[in-house]
Amino acid sequence: MGPPKPKAASAGGADVDGLVELFKTIGLAQSKAAEAAKSPKSAAVLKELIQRHDLPGKNLDEKQGTLMAALATQGGRLGEGERSYVLNAILDGRLKSTDQVNAAVKHLDSHPLPVDQKEFDRECGVGYSITPEELYTKVTEYVSSAAVSGWNNLGASIGALKGTPELRWANPLELKSSVERAFTERFGSREAAKAKGKEVKKEAPSKPTAASAAPAPEASTSSVFEQGFLGSLHKVGENPQLHEHLRQAHLEFTKGKVHTRFPPEPNGFLHIGHSKAIFVNFGYAAHHGGHCYLRYDDTNPEKEEARYFESILEMVRWLGYEPWMITYSSDHFQRLYDLAVELIRRDKGYVCNCTPEEIKANRGGEMRGPRIACAHRTRPISESLAEFQKMKDGHYKPGQAVLRMKQDLEDGNPQMWDLIAYRVLETPHHRTGDKWKIYPTYDFTHCLCDSFENITHSLCTTEFIASRQSYEWLCDALEVYKPRQSEYGRLNIEGTLMSKRKILALVNEGYVNGWDDPRLYTLIALRRRGVPPGAIVSFVSGLGVSTAASNIQVARFEQSVRSYLENTAPRLLMVLNPLRVTIENIPDGEVVWVEKPLHPKVPELGMSRIPFTKHIFIDKDDFRTVDSKEYFRLAPHKTVGLFQAPHPITCTSYKTDPATGEVTELICRLEDGKDGKAPQKPKAFIQWVAELPEAGSPVRVDETRIFHRLFRSDNPAAVEPDFRVDINPNSLEVVKGALVEVGFWELAKKAYEDAKREGKERTDAARANQATNVNALASDDTPVATSEQLVGKECVRFQGLRVAYFALDKDSWVACLDEKEGVKPGRREGDYIVLNRIVSLKEDAGKSA
């Protein structure tokens, strides 16, 4: 059973209805006015702004109304004077976008009145100007210096440039054109690149084989592994060794091939930051024709659970990689213990009976002050050996004794201050049961397991830089092969939490519906939301790999996903908030079948066949009772086009609910020219779906879940008193009754069948590979590759035309997906369709007009 279904935020009652009507007086459409009324705090601010400044009398258009709503939402903490200043800047046209309004609020929050107008204008992009030549120069400089390697990085590059201070306010269309021009000059035409990609695909197998172990990264990512941080790494065997025979034995095992590892702790679910580690380790090995282990660092049985082991393998495979071998740190418990004994015999380790508090104080305390040698540091070797045996035999309780490395207390690096190598734990281990009462620490285990597995490149993030010294010290102290540790910057997404402890609190306290809640940035949550794995790999690749941390805005990540989906997701007509339309001059029962492509630029995605009938539905936001010159969609006596329909329609009248005044139905005329009049050319086209129940049209969506930011700030972990106060109470919106064209049924069936077929092919290849590279220490509880790991309902993805990108949620029940025969359009008994919004579409000037 899945997590409880989220409930839509509600704010019913006469007061809310009154607010909606008030908000419509500043140009907001019905849906946007209703959305603005949902939050009591921002609604109160907007109401005050409207009344205090007599906004209904200022004839605001919809765009200005939207900016006022943004001011109310973001500017609640501003003083009255600061809010008035932003409002006037909207009215006089200085602030033209929600981004500018948000920047204005942020600026005035830290710079109250009086306003330094020059500073305000600079921070908010007022009067921003850049010539096409200057813009192109900036773009070419970025393309030349960043890890940009092909057209697949287009979306990520646009997002990165948009995030730079000097281009933040550049015109999005001009920026896109400049980037496309720079890409064309650097990589050739987009069409030629696509054709070349298809040729490469035909010549080289795209599925994993026993030889390659994991699917090779796309050609566009190759330069990431050849340039910058990864391009400067040492060659196999060049890492220094204490003895030459250690190097020779290493080269004999590796045969000169790269060996990396991805070593997660199985104490939680992987998050977006881990995708970079997976990409770096598996991708680097694959690029050089080498191997990558999946090694579970399972040395803390108190926090490890079977579900984490299984999920880790599933996420690695979902991202497109296959482990060469699956290993565990616990595979080596006996060998690690033997080396711990050897460390004591070499007088490089000692058993310490100090309390945890005493150990901390002796290591300099919180201030990292002078170190004091432990009283047990000079214990005779024989005594430490005896004490260590007593630890192993269960003589001590947790905290009463530890084995410490005898390093260098005078070194400036805290990682050399006699780290703990072994501690006592009484929790049974999931693989070894009650056999061990002592368990090695990360600082003792990690470098030695790297040594055992002949890792050529121990790649980790920069927070482990200080650990490199102790890593090398321990290998040399025991005179074993010493891998080379190299550190790269970690990936962080602003406005999210990566801490497993904090995410667990969100789950346990009911702020989210489980670890896979699509508002989170765990990989299982992103998968459930519908983010394609290829989009994540493309995003990480586009960032490049360096020693600098990547602190990325959510908007940039979503733009990268959007760019990926733009040319891969089929498109279906969709109406989020349906309004019934009767076309009076179409006879009852008449049906015109329309053939339409699922993507206008990707014919390989196929066609869809949809009906056009007397009764159709359009979106409520596409109709207004009061027309204006700047408005191009439907209004009384106005003509509008219908996407891919045979003819435009003109609204002749409409019906309303007597009680509420809400428009309930439109009466329209089909402009087919049969009345002898030349059809008026429409200035805009809107989406629609037809009503034809016997053909399964339209497809009714039971729930459409729209996810907004879970946290208000960019760094919720830093909010006082804690991250909970930063939670956005309106992060989930549920829309019921959306309609999708009948082509959904066939598309869903095909997407699911394709995913199952590809999953089976990959899994068969992975199992064949594992059969030739069996880990001799693997046990029956080792997770295995299965087709089911790669197939989920989220593989059904599409763009709702002019609405957003959507994926089928796991809470859905769609019977036709499991039917063995071809798909017959229409709902089955028990069907329940839940869609998740993956990302929104780019702002559409025509839509907002």
C-alpha positions in Angstrom: 0.0 0.0 0.0 1.4 3.4 -1.0 1.5 6.5 1.2 -1.8 8.3 1.9 -3.1 10.3 -0.9 -2.4 14.0 -0.4 -5.3 16.3 0.1 -5.8 19.5 -1.9 -5.5 22.7 0.1 -8.9 24.1 0.6 -10.2 27.5 1.5 -13.9 27.4 0.9 -16.7 29.8 2.1 -18.2 33.1 1.2 -15.2 35.1 2.3 -12.9 33.3 -0.1 -15.5 33.8 -2.9 -15.5 37.5 -2.1 -11.7 37.5 -2.3 -11.7 35.8 -5.6 -14.1 38.4 -7.1 -11.9 41.2 -5.6 -8.7 39.8 -7.0 -10.3 39.5 -10.5 -10.7 43.3 -10.4 -7.0 43.7 -10.9 -6.9 41.6 -14.0 -6.4 38.1 -12.6 -8.2 35.2 -14.3 -10.6 33.1 -12.3 -8.0 30.3 -11.6 -5.2 32.7 -10.7 -7.5 34.7 -8.4 -8.6 31.5 -6.7 -5.0 30.4 -6.3 -4.2 33.8 -4.7 -7.0 33.4 -2.3 -5.8 30.0 -1.0 -3.2 31.3 1.4 -4.8 33.4 4.2 -1.6 35.4 4.8 -0.8 36.4 1.2 -4.5 36.9 0.5 -4.8 39.4 3.3 -1.8 41.3 2.0 -3.2 41.4 -1.5 -6.6 42.6 -0.2 -4.9 45.4 1.7 -2.8 46.4 -1.3 -6.0 46.5 -3.5 -8.0 48.6 -1.1 -5.2 50.9 0.1 -4.1 51.8 -3.4 -7.5 51.7 -5.2 -6.0 49.2 -7.7 -9.4 48.3 -9.3 -9.5 51.9 -10.6 -6.2 51.7 -12.2 -7.3 49.3 -15.1 -4.5 46.8 -14.5 -3.9 44.1 -17.1 -3.5 40.4 -16.2 0.3 40.7 -16.2 0.3 43.5 -13.7 -2.3 41.7 -11.6 0.0 38.7 -11.5 2.9 40.8 -10.3 0.7 42.3 -7.6 -0.2 38.7 -6.5 3.6 37.9 -6.4 4.2 41.0 -4.3 1.6 39.9 -1.8 3.0 36.4 -1.6 6.7 37.3 -1.3 6.4 40.7 0.4 4.4 39.8 3.5 7.3 40.6 5.8 8.0 44.0 4.2 6.9 47.2 5.9 4.0 49.2 4.4 6.4 51.7 2.9 8.6 49.1 1.2 5.5 47.3 -0.2 4.2 50.6 -1.6 7.5 51.3 -3.2 7.5 47.9 -5.0 3.8 48.4 -6.0 4.6 51.8 -7.6 7.5 50.3 -9.4 5.0 47.8 -10.9 2.5 50.5 -11.8 5.1 52.7 -13.5 6.5 49.8 -15.5 9.9 49.5 -13.9 9.2 46.0 -12.7 7.9 43.8 -15.5 8.3 40.2 -14.3 7.8 38.1 -11.2 11.6 37.6 -11.1 12.0 41.3 -10.8 9.3 41.6 -8.1 11.0 38.8 -6.1 14.3 40.5 -6.4 12.8 43.8 -5.3 11.2 42.2 -2.2 14.5 40.5 -1.3 16.4 43.7 -1.7 14.0 45.8 0.4 13.8 43.2 3.0 17.5 43.9 3.8 17.6 47.5 2.6 14.5 49.3 4.1 13.5 52.9 3.3 14.8 55.3 2.2 15.6 53.5 -1.1 18.8 54.0 -3.0 17.2 54.0 -6.4 20.3 53.3 -8.3 21.1 50.3 -6.2 17.5 49.1 -6.3 17.4 49.4 -10.1 20.7 47.5 -10.4 19.6 44.6 -8.1 16.2 44.3 -9.8 17.2 44.6 -13.4 15.4 47.9 -13.9 16.4 49.5 -17.2 18.8 46.5 -17.9 20.3 46.7 -21.4 22.7 44.6 -23.3 23.5 44.7 -27.0 23.2 41.5 -29.1 27.0 41.7 -29.7 27.7 41.9 -25.9 25.3 39.1 -25.2 26.9 36.9 -27.8 30.4 37.6 -26.5 29.3 36.5 -23.0 27.7 33.3 -24.4 30.8 32.3 -26.4 33.0 32.9 -23.4 30.9 30.5 -21.4 30.7 27.8 -24.1 34.4 27.9 -24.5 35.3 27.7 -20.8 32.6 25.4 -19.4 32.3 21.6 -19.8 30.0 22.0 -22.8 30.4 19.2 -25.3 27.4 19.1 -27.6 23.8 20.0 -28.4 22.5 17.9 -25.5 23.9 20.5 -23.2 21.8 23.3 -24.7 19.2 23.5 -22.0 21.7 23.3 -19.2 23.9 26.0 -20.8 21.0 28.4 -21.1 20.0 27.8 -17.5 23.6 28.3 -16.4 23.9 31.6 -18.3 20.6 32.8 -17.0 21.9 32.2 -13.5 24.9 34.5 -13.9 24.5 38.0 -12.4 25.4 39.8 -15.7 22.8 37.9 -17.8 20.1 37.4 -15.2 17.9 40.0 -16.8 18.7 39.3 -20.4 15.8 38.7 -22.7 15.2 34.9 -22.6 14.5 34.6 -26.3 17.6 36.7 -27.3 19.7 34.6 -24.9 18.4 31.3 -26.4 19.2 32.6 -29.9 22.7 33.6 -28.9 23.4 30.2 -27.3 22.0 28.3 -30.3 24.2 30.5 -32.6 27.3 29.7 -30.5 26.5 26.0 -30.4 26.0 26.0 -34.2 29.4 27.6 -34.7 31.1 25.2 -32.2 29.4 21.9 -32.8 27.8 22.3 -36.3 24.0 22.4 -37.0 21.6 20.7 -34.6 20.2 18.5 -37.4 23.7 17.3 -38.4 24.4 16.5 -34.7 21.2 14.5 -34.5 22.0 12.6 -37.7 25.5 11.9 -36.4 24.1 10.6 -33.1 21.8 8.2 -35.0 24.8 6.9 -37.0 26.8 6.3 -33.8 23.8 4.6 -32.3 23.6 2.2 -35.2 27.3 1.3 -35.1 27.7 0.9 -31.3 25.4 -1.1 -29.0 23.4 1.1 -26.7 22.6 -1.7 -24.3 25.0 -2.9 -21.6 27.1 -5.9 -22.5 29.3 -8.2 -20.5 32.3 -6.3 -21.8 31.1 -2.8 -21.0 29.3 -3.7 -17.7 27.3 -0.4 -17.8 25.7 1.6 -20.6 28.4 3.9 -21.9 27.7 7.6 -21.3 26.4 9.6 -24.3 29.0 11.0 -26.6 28.1 14.5 -25.4 29.4 13.7 -21.9 32.7 12.4 -23.0 34.6 15.7 -22.6 33.7 15.8 -18.9 35.9 12.8 -18.5 38.7 14.1 -20.7 39.0 17.7 -19.5 39.2 19.6 -16.2 39.3 17.7 -12.9 38.7 14.2 -14.3 40.9 14.8 -17.3 43.9 15.6 -15.1 43.7 12.4 -12.9 46.7 10.1 -12.8 47.0 7.1 -15.1 46.5 3.6 -13.8 49.5 2.6 -11.7 51.0 6.1 -11.4 49.8 6.5 -7.8 52.8 6.3 -5.4 53.4 3.1 -3.4 55.5 2.3 -0.4 57.0 -0.7 -2.2 57.3 -1.4 -5.9 55.9 -5.0 -5.5 52.6 -3.4 -4.4 52.4 -1.5 -7.7 53.2 -4.6 -9.7 50.6 -6.7 -8.0 48.0 -4.0 -8.5 48.8 -3.8 -12.3 48.6 -7.5 -12.6 45.1 -7.5 -11.1 43.8 -4.5 -13.0 45.4 -5.2 -16.3 45.9 -1.5 -16.6 42.1 -0.8 -16.5 40.4 1.9 -14.4 38.7 0.5 -11.3 36.4 2.8 -9.4 33.7 2.2 -6.8 30.5 3.9 -5.6 30.4 3.2 -1.8 27.1 4.4 -0.2 26.1 3.8 3.4 22.9 1.7 3.3 21.3 3.9 6.0 18.9 5.9 3.9 17.7 6.6 0.4 20.0 8.2 -2.2 19.4 11.9 -3.1 20.1 14.2 -6.0 23.7 14.8 -4.7 24.4 11.1 -5.1 23.6 11.2 -8.8 26.8 13.2 -9.3 28.8 10.5 -7.4 27.2 7.8 -9.5 27.9 9.7 -12.7 31.5 10.4 -11.8 32.4 6.9 -10.6 30.5 4.8 -13.1 30.9 7.2 -15.9 34.7 7.6 -15.5 35.2 3.9 -15.4 33.0 3.3 -18.4 34.7 6.1 -20.4 38.0 4.4 -19.9 36.8 0.9 -20.6 37.2 0.0 -16.9 35.0 -1.3 -14.1 33.0 0.2 -11.2 32.0 -1.7 -8.1 28.9 -1.0 -6.1 30.2 -1.4 -2.6 27.8 -1.1 0.4 29.7 0.5 3.3 27.8 -1.6 5.9 29.8 -1.2 9.1 27.0 0.3 11.2 24.3 -2.2 11.8 22.4 0.2 14.0 21.2 2.2 11.1 21.1 -0.2 8.1 18.0 -1.6 6.6 17.3 -4.1 3.8 15.1 -1.6 1.9 18.1 0.8 1.6 20.3 -1.9 0.0 17.6 -2.7 -2.5 16.8 0.9 -3.3 20.5 1.9 -3.8 21.0 -0.8 -6.5 17.6 0.2 -8.1 18.7 3.9 -8.3 22.1 3.1 -9.8 20.4 0.9 -12.5 17.6 3.4 -13.1 20.2 6.1 -13.9 21.6 3.8 -16.5 24.6 2.0 -14.9 25.3 -1.6 -14.0 27.8 -2.5 -11.3 30.7 -4.6 -12.4 30.4 -6.4 -9.0 28.4 -5.8 -5.9 30.5 -6.0 -2.7 30.2 -5.1 0.9 32.6 -3.8 3.5 31.3 -6.6 5.6 32.8 -9.0 3.1 36.1 -8.1 4.6 35.4 -8.1 8.3 37.8 -10.9 9.1 40.5 -9.4 7.0 40.0 -6.0 8.5 40.2 -7.5 12.0 43.4 -9.3 11.1 44.9 -6.0 9.9 43.7 -4.2 13.1 45.7 -6.8 15.1 48.6 -6.2 12.8 48.4 -2.5 13.4 48.7 -3.0 17.1 51.6 -5.4 16.7 53.4 -2.7 14.7 52.7 -0.3 17.6 50.5 1.8 15.3 47.3 1.2 17.3 46.2 1.0 20.9 43.1 0.2 22.9 41.7 3.2 24.7 39.3 3.0 27.7 38.6 6.7 27.9 35.0 7.9 27.7 33.8 9.6 24.5 33.8 12.9 26.3 37.4 12.4 27.5 38.5 11.4 23.9 36.9 14.6 22.5 38.6 16.8 25.2 42.0 15.2 24.6 41.6 15.9 20.9 41.3 19.6 21.5 37.6 19.9 22.2 35.2 22.0 20.1 37.9 24.7 19.6 40.5 22.2 18.3 42.9 23.4 20.9 46.1 21.6 22.2 46.0 17.8 22.1 46.7 15.7 25.1 47.9 12.1 24.6 45.6 9.5 25.9 46.8 7.8 29.1 46.5 4.4 27.2 48.6 5.5 24.2 51.8 4.0 25.7 50.2 0.7 26.7 52.4 -2.2 25.9 51.6 -3.9 22.6 50.7 -7.2 24.4 48.2 -5.4 26.7 46.5 -3.7 23.7 46.3 -7.0 21.9 44.7 -8.6 25.0 42.3 -5.7 25.4 41.3 -5.8 21.7 40.6 -9.5 22.1 38.4 -8.7 25.1 36.5 -6.2 22.9 36.0 -8.8 20.3 34.8 -11.3 22.9 32.1 -9.0 24.2 33.8 -8.1 27.5 33.1 -4.4 27.0 29.9 -2.5 26.5 29.6 0.3 23.8 31.6 3.3 24.8 33.9 1.4 27.3 36.7 0.6 24.9 37.8 1.6 21.4 40.8 0.8 19.2 42.6 4.0 18.1 45.3 4.5 15.5 48.5 5.9 16.8 49.0 8.8 14.4 50.5 12.3 15.0 48.9 14.5 17.6 51.1 17.4 16.6 49.9 17.4 13.0 47.7 20.3 12.0 45.2 18.0 10.5 42.5 16.7 12.9 42.2 13.5 10.8 45.7 12.6 12.2 44.7 12.9 15.9 44.5 9.2 16.7 41.2 8.4 15.0 39.1 5.5 16.2 39.5 2.3 14.2 37.1 -0.1 16.0 34.2 0.4 18.4 31.9 -2.0 20.3 28.3 -2.3 19.1 25.7 -4.8 20.4 23.4 -4.7 17.4 23.4 -7.8 15.2 24.6 -7.3 11.7 22.2 -8.0 8.8 24.8 -10.3 7.1 27.0 -11.7 9.9 24.4 -11.9 12.7 25.9 -12.0 16.2 29.4 -13.1 15.0 31.0 -9.7 15.7 30.7 -7.5 18.7 33.2 -5.0 17.3 32.9 -3.1 14.0 35.4 -1.0 12.0 34.9 2.7 11.5 34.7 4.5 8.1 38.2 5.9 8.7 39.6 2.3 9.1 37.5 0.5 6.6 37.3 2.7 3.5 40.9 3.0 2.5 41.5 -0.7 3.2 38.5 -1.9 1.2 39.7 0.3 -1.7 43.0 -1.4 -1.3 41.5 -4.9 -1.3 39.5 -4.2 -4.4 42.5 -2.6 -6.2 40.7 0.7 -6.8 42.7 2.8 -9.2 40.9 6.1 -8.5 39.2 6.7 -5.2 36.9 9.5 -6.2 35.0 11.4 -3.4 33.7 14.8 -2.5 35.8 17.7 -1.1 34.7 17.3 2.5 37.0 14.2 2.6 40.1 16.3 1.6 41.4 16.2 5.2 40.8 12.4 5.3 43.3 11.8 2.5 46.2 12.1 4.8 44.9 9.5 7.3 43.8 7.3 4.3 47.3 7.2 3.0 48.9 6.9 6.5 46.9 3.7 7.3 47.7 2.0 4.0 51.4 2.8 4.5 51.3 1.8 8.2 50.1 -1.6 7.1 52.2 -1.7 4.0 49.3 -2.5 1.6 48.5 -1.2 -1.9 47.6 2.5 -1.6 44.9 3.9 -3.9 45.0 7.6 -4.8 42.1 9.6 -3.3 40.9 12.6 -5.4 38.2 15.0 -4.4 35.6 16.9 -6.5 32.9 19.4 -5.5 29.6 18.0 -4.3 26.3 18.8 -5.8 23.7 20.8 -3.8 20.3 22.0 -4.9 19.2 25.2 -3.2 15.8 25.2 -1.5 16.0 21.5 -0.6 17.3 19.3 2.2 19.8 16.5 1.7 20.2 15.4 5.3 18.8 12.0 5.9 18.0 12.9 9.5 16.0 15.9 8.5 14.2 14.1 5.6 13.3 11.3 8.1 11.8 14.0 10.4 9.7 15.3 7.5 8.4 11.8 6.8 7.7 10.8 10.4 6.0 14.1 11.2 3.7 14.0 8.2 5.0 17.0 6.3 5.5 14.7 3.3 4.0 11.4 2.2 7.1 9.2 2.4 10.7 9.2 1.1 9.4 9.2 -2.4 7.1 12.2 -2.0 7.7 14.2 -5.3 8.4 17.4 -3.4 11.7 15.9 -2.1 14.9 15.5 -3.9 15.6 11.9 -3.1 16.2 10.0 -6.3 13.1 7.8 -5.6 11.1 11.0 -5.2 12.4 12.5 -8.5 11.7 9.2 -10.2 8.1 9.1 -8.9 7.6 12.7 -10.0 8.5 11.6 -13.5 11.9 13.1 -14.0 13.6 10.9 -16.7 16.9 9.4 -15.5 18.6 10.6 -18.7 17.6 14.2 -17.7 19.5 13.8 -14.4 22.6 12.4 -16.1 22.4 15.2 -18.7 22.0 17.8 -15.9 25.0 16.5 -14.0 27.1 16.2 -17.1 26.3 19.8 -18.1 27.5 21.1 -14.7 31.0 19.6 -15.3 33.2 18.2 -12.5 35.6 20.4 -10.6 36.8 20.9 -7.1 34.2 23.7 -6.5 30.9 22.8 -5.0 27.9 23.1 -7.3 25.1 25.1 -5.5 22.4 25.0 -8.1 19.1 26.8 -8.0 16.0 24.6 -8.3 15.0 26.6 -11.4 18.2 25.6 -13.2 17.6 21.9 -12.5 14.0 22.2 -13.6 15.1 24.0 -16.8 17.5 21.2 -17.6 14.7 18.6 -17.1 12.4 20.7 -19.3 15.0 21.0 -22.0 15.5 17.2 -22.0 11.7 16.5 -22.1 11.2 19.1 -24.9 12.5 16.7 -27.6 11.7 13.4 -26.0 8.2 13.7 -24.5 5.1 13.2 -26.8 2.5 15.9 -26.7 -1.2 15.4 -25.9 -4.0 17.9 -25.8 -5.0 18.5 -22.2 -7.5 20.8 -20.4 -6.7 21.3 -16.7 -9.8 23.2 -15.8 -12.5 22.2 -18.3 -15.2 24.5 -19.6 -17.8 22.8 -21.9 -18.3 24.2 -25.4 -21.3 23.4 -27.7 -20.6 24.1 -31.4 -24.1 24.9 -32.6 -23.5 24.4 -36.3 -22.1 20.8 -36.0 -24.9 18.3 -36.3 -25.5 15.9 -33.4 -23.5 12.7 -33.9 -21.1 14.1 -36.5 -17.5 13.1 -35.9 -14.4 14.3 -37.7 -11.3 12.2 -36.9 -8.1 14.3 -36.8 -4.7 12.8 -37.3 -2.0 14.7 -35.3 1.7 14.1 -34.6 2.6 13.3 -31.0 5.5 15.7 -31.5 5.8 18.2 -34.4 9.6 17.9 -34.6 10.1 14.2 -33.7 8.1 12.1 -36.2 9.6 8.9 -34.6 7.1 9.4 -31.7 4.2 8.6 -34.0 0.7 9.9 -34.5 -2.5 10.3 -32.5 -6.0 10.0 -33.8 -8.6 12.1 -32.0 -12.2 13.0 -32.6 -13.7 16.5 -33.2 -17.4 16.7 -32.3 -20.2 19.0 -31.4 -19.2 19.1 -27.8 -15.7 19.9 -26.8 -13.9 21.3 -23.7 -11.5 24.1 -23.4 -9.7 25.5 -20.4 -11.5 28.1 -18.3 -8.5 30.4 -18.4 -8.9 30.6 -22.2 -12.2 32.5 -22.0 -13.1 35.9 -20.7 -16.5 37.6 -20.6 -14.9 41.0 -21.1 -12.6 41.4 -24.1 -9.6 43.7 -24.5 -7.2 44.6 -27.3 -4.3 42.8 -25.5 -6.3 39.6 -25.1 -6.2 37.1 -28.0 -8.1 34.1 -26.6 -11.8 33.4 -26.6 -14.4 36.1 -25.6 -17.9 36.8 -26.7 -18.1 37.4 -30.5 -14.4 36.6 -30.8 -12.7 34.0 -33.0 -10.0 31.7 -31.8 -8.2 28.7 -33.3 -8.2 25.2 -31.9 -4.9 23.4 -32.1 -4.9 20.9 -35.0 -8.7 21.2 -35.3 -10.2 21.6 -38.8 -11.5 25.1 -38.2 -11.6 28.0 -35.7 -14.6 28.8 -33.6 -16.4 32.0 -32.6 -18.2 32.4 -29.3 -21.8 33.5 -29.9 -23.0 33.3 -26.3 -22.4 31.7 -22.9 -24.3 30.3 -20.0 -23.7 31.0 -16.3 -24.6 29.5 -13.0 -27.5 31.7 -11.6 -26.3 31.3 -8.1 -22.6 32.1 -8.6 -22.4 33.8 -11.9 -19.7 31.5 -13.0 -19.6 30.6 -16.7 -20.7 27.0 -17.2 -20.9 26.6 -21.0 -20.0 28.4 -24.2 -22.1 28.4 -27.4 -19.9 28.7 -30.4 -20.0 28.6 -34.1 -17.6 26.6 -36.3 -16.0 28.9 -38.9 -16.0 26.4 -41.7 -17.0 28.8 -44.5 -20.2 27.0 -45.2 -22.2 30.3 -44.6 -20.4 31.9 -47.5 -18.2 34.1 -45.3 -14.5 33.9 -45.3 -13.3 32.6 -42.0 -11.5 35.1 -39.8 -7.9 34.3 -39.3 -7.4 33.7 -35.5 -4.7 35.5 -33.6 -4.3 32.7 -31.1 -4.9 28.9 -30.8 -6.1 27.2 -27.6 -6.1 23.5 -26.5 -9.3 21.4 -26.4 -10.5 17.9 -26.1 -13.7 16.4 -27.6 -16.5 14.5 -26.0 -17.2 11.1 -27.6 -17.8 8.6 -24.8 -18.0 5.6 -27.1 -14.5 6.3 -28.2 -13.2 6.8 -24.7 -12.9 10.6 -25.2 -12.1 12.5 -23.2 -9.8 10.8 -20.6 -10.8 12.0 -17.2 -7.9 12.5 -14.8 -8.9 11.8 -11.2 -6.1 13.7 -9.6 -3.5 16.1 -11.1 -0.8 16.8 -8.5 1.1 20.0 -8.9 4.2 20.3 -6.8 5.6 23.7 -5.6 8.7 24.3 -3.5 8.6 22.5 -0.2 10.6 25.3 1.5 10.4 29.0 1.1 14.1 29.9 1.4 17.1 28.7 -0.5 18.8 27.3 2.6 16.1 25.8 4.8 18.8 24.0 7.0 19.9 27.5 8.2 16.5 28.8 9.2 16.0 29.4 12.9 14.8 27.7 15.0 14.8 24.9 12.5 13.8 23.9 8.9 10.2 23.2 9.9 9.3 26.9 10.1 10.4 27.3 6.5 8.0 24.7 5.1 5.6 26.1 2.4 2.1 25.1 3.5 0.9 25.3 -0.1 3.6 23.1 -1.7 1.0 20.7 -3.0 -1.9 21.5 -5.2 -4.4 18.8 -6.4 -6.6 19.5 -9.4 -9.5 17.1 -10.0 -11.3 16.5 -13.3 -8.6 17.5 -15.8 -9.2 16.0 -19.3 -6.7 14.5 -21.7 -7.2 13.5 -25.4 -8.0 9.9 -26.1 -4.5 9.2 -27.5 -3.4 8.9 -23.8 -4.5 5.2 -23.7 -2.3 4.1 -26.6 0.6 6.2 -25.5 0.5 4.9 -22.0 0.3 1.3 -23.2 3.2 1.7 -25.6 5.4 3.6 -23.1 4.9 0.9 -20.5 5.5 -2.0 -22.9 8.7 -0.3 -24.3 10.0 0.1 -20.7 9.3 -3.5 -19.9 11.1 -4.7 -23.0 14.1 -2.4 -22.5 14.2 -3.4 -18.8 14.4 -7.1 -19.6 17.1 -6.6 -22.2 19.2 -4.6 -19.8 18.6 -7.0 -17.0 19.5 -10.0 -19.1 22.8 -8.3 -20.1 23.5 -7.4 -16.5 23.0 -10.9 -15.2 25.2 -12.3 -17.9 27.9 -9.8 -16.9 27.5 -10.7 -13.2 27.7 -14.4 -14.0 31.2 -13.8 -15.4 32.3 -11.5 -12.5 30.9 -13.3 -9.4 31.9 -11.9 -6.1 33.2 -15.0 -4.2 32.1 -13.5 -0.9 28.5 -12.5 -2.1 25.7 -14.1 0.0 22.1 -14.9 -0.7 21.0 -11.5 0.5 22.9 -9.6 -2.1 20.5 -7.5 -4.2 20.1 -8.8 -7.7 19.3 -7.0 -11.0 15.6 -7.4 -11.9 13.5 -6.0 -14.7 11.0 -4.6 -12.2 13.7 -2.2 -10.9 13.6 -0.4 -14.2 9.9 -0.3 -14.9 7.4 2.0 -13.1 4.3 3.8 -14.0 6.3 7.0 -14.2 7.6 5.9 -17.6 4.3 7.1 -19.0 5.3 10.8 -19.6 3.9 13.4 -21.9 3.5 17.1 -22.4 0.0 18.4 -21.8 0.1 20.9 -24.6 0.5 24.4 -23.2 0.0 23.1 -19.7 3.0 21.3 -18.4 4.9 18.0 -18.5 3.2 15.1 -16.7 3.9 11.5 -15.6 1.7 8.8 -14.3 1.9 8.4 -10.5 2.3 5.0 -8.8 -1.0 5.6 -7.0 -2.7 5.2 -10.4 -4.5 2.1 -11.4 -4.7 1.8 -15.2 -5.8 -1.7 -16.2 -4.8 -1.5 -19.9 -1.1 -1.3 -18.9 -1.2 -5.0 -17.9 -3.5 -6.2 -20.7 -1.7 -8.6 -23.1 -3.7 -7.7 -26.2 -3.7 -4.3 -27.9 -5.2 -1.3 -26.1 -8.8 -0.4 -26.5 -9.4 3.2 -25.5 -11.6 3.9 -22.5 -11.6 3.4 -18.7 -11.9 0.0 -17.1 -13.6 -0.7 -13.9 -11.4 0.4 -11.0 -9.2 2.7 -13.2 -7.9 5.6 -11.2 -5.6 8.1 -13.0 -3.2 10.2 -11.0 -0.8 12.5 -12.9 2.2 14.3 -11.4 3.5 17.5 -12.9 7.2 16.9 -13.7 7.9 20.5 -14.5 6.0 23.5 -15.9 6.4 24.9 -19.4 8.4 27.9 -20.2 6.5 31.2 -19.9 4.4 31.6 -23.1 3.8 35.2 -24.1 0.8 34.3 -26.1 -0.8 32.4 -23.3 -0.4 35.3 -20.9 -1.6 37.9 -23.3 
